[in-house]
Amino acid sequence: MKYTTEIVVKIPLEECIAILNHTANLKHWQKDLTSYEHISGTPGTIGNKMKLNYNINNRKIELTETIMHINLPHEIYFSYETKGILNTQKNHFFATPEGHTKWINENEFSSTSFLTRIMLILMPRAFKKQSKKYLTDFKTFAENKTPI
């Protein structure tokens, strides 16, 4: 399953990237995040791995995030692995003529089990909705400087 989500954050590109790239800010715009932990690699570089723990609708989910490509302030790609699912996420950032930041978020989900394959087929809107929610919550935090 592939889809693209985008949003305009009404702050300059450099400021947007600084907020996004600061791990301690995750808790301010990812409401479901319960904890994170550096696993390996150098933070902010290709190959860096983090363990992210979420509680979404009373369901605990552990993801391993790996930086696949980085060319900030313009792009950063991640892979997220969890039981049965691999998500590759390509994030592109552009300065708008108004001095804001346009964030284009491309997602590709693939299944590594029969159950998650069915889930991706039957529930694509849930994945898209969650991606949009995180972008919207980031926008709210970045623009207002108040946690969600």
Phi, psi and omega in degrees: 000132178233144173199162180233137176235145177217157181206154173251124178257125188276057172217159180298153182308310184298320178293318179300313181295320179299318179292314181295323186277356181263105187306323181298341179282344183309315183296340182277343181227358174242085187305325184278352181288126179258329178194163175214154183209131175291132181257308183199167180084178178265123180309137178080010179234163179303135179093347178301137179237139175228148172260126180243130178246131181235154170234099183249115182053048180061024177241121181277130181229129176247126179243148169251118180262132176233131175283121182263328184204141179215129176211063183283144018267013188263331181199151172208133181244140179232157163241143178235124180242136173214175183304109175089351184223140171239128178242123172255128185235124176250122181247125180240138183233135182225141172280132178270163177301335180279356182089016179261184180239125173262125181247117176252123186243109180259129180239140171227120179254136172227153185257145175245009177212160180298316183299315180288333175298316178297317180300317179295325180287317186275338187232043182297327181296327180297319179293315180296319180297318180295318178299314180297321179298315180295320178295316179296318179293324176297313180305313180299313180295313184296319183282323186258347181060026175237135180298152178284000000 
